[in-house]
Structures are given as C-alpha cells and as structure tokens.
C-alpha cells in the first residue's frame, strides 16, 4: 500500500514537471561540463548560421545519433568500376576506361 507521503510527493512531482515545461513543447535536457572549446565552436556555428544555440545543439545531436535519411545508391557500382587512387584528370580516366576488357554482345 502506498504511503500518504509518497502519494503526495508523486502528485507534487507531476505538477512541478508540468509547470516547469509549460509553454515548452518537447523534452528538455540540462547538459553540464561542456568544454570551453566545444562551447566556443557551437556558439560560433550558431552565430555564423543565424540559428539559435539550442537549434545548433539539437541538430548536432541528431546528426550524431540518428540514422541518416539520405539514401545511398550502389546499384551501378558493378558497372562503373573502381578508379585507382591518385587518378584525377580526364585523360587518365579515359585511359583507364579504354584499358577495361570489352565483352562482345553475343
């Protein structure tokens, strides 16, 4: 059986939580021990992009922890092949393509 003190404490905690979050949709966090270097970088990005510090922090966390929604297409990798490292100009690329074996269309 629940004691009166724990019932009152639970009800008070619920009221305090809703009062603290009034007018603020979503979950909130308090983050401590942020290094001065990280703080400066986050504030610099917020300033340069014209976004709030909170928006920059939320986006940074989402980018780090949520799976990317961008799709990666690899369905033509077998056709395109793999360019050797260090090859960078068009002539080298064409020479590489010309050296590929040609299969006859039978």
N, C-alpha and C positions, 0 to 999 in steps of 0.2 A: 504494500500500500504506500502511496506517495505521501510524503510529509507535507504539511501546510507550507513550511518554509521553502521546500524545493518547488512546489507548485507556484508560489508567489514569485520566486526567483525566475522560474521559466517564463511566466507571463510578463514580468518586467523586462527580461532579456528580449523577448519578442517585440515588445513595444519600443524598447530602446533601439533595436535594429531597424525597425520601420521608420522611426523618427530620424535616425542617422542617415538613412538612404532616401528620405523624402525628396522628391523632385529630381532624383538622380537615377535614371534607368540603368540597369546592368549591374554587374558585380564589380566591387571595388577592392583594390589591394593597397597595402602600405608596404613599400619596399625600403629597406634600411641598408646601410653600409654600402652605398653606391660610391665607387671610387671617384675622385676628382677628375680623372682622365675621362671616364665614361660619362660623367655628368657634363663635362665641357663638350664632348662630342655630340651628345644628344641635344644639348641646348644650341650648339652651332647648327645642326641639321634643322632644328625647328625654326631657327631664325632665318636661315637661307631659303627654306621652302615656304615660309609664311604660315606654317602649321603650328598648332599648339604643342607644347612639350608632351602632354598626355597623348595626343594623336601620334606623335613620333614613337613614343614608347610602346603604345598598343600595336602599331604597325610592325615595329621591330620584333616584338614578342610573337606576333602572328607569323611573320616571315620565318622566324627561327623554329617554331614548334608545330605549325600546321602544315599538312601536306600541300604541295603546290597544286594549283588548279590548272596550270598550263600543261597542255598535253605535249608529249614528246613523240614525234613521228620517226620511226625507224624502219618503216616498211620498204624503203628503197635502198637501204644500206647495202644489200647484196648487189644491187645494180651499180651503184655509184662507186663502190670500192673504197679503198683507204689510201689517201695521199701520203707519201713518205714525209717524215718530219723534215722541216727545213726547206721544202719546196714552196716557193712563193710567187713566182711570176708566171704569166700566161704561157710563155714558150716552154718552160719546164713542165707545166701541167699538160700541154698538148703533146709533148714528147712522151710523157708518162702514159697518156691515153693511147697514143699510137703504138706503144710497146705492149699493150694488153693483147692477149690471144684473141683471135677472131673465130667465132664458131659459125659454120655455114648454116644457113637457114634451109634445112632439108625438109 
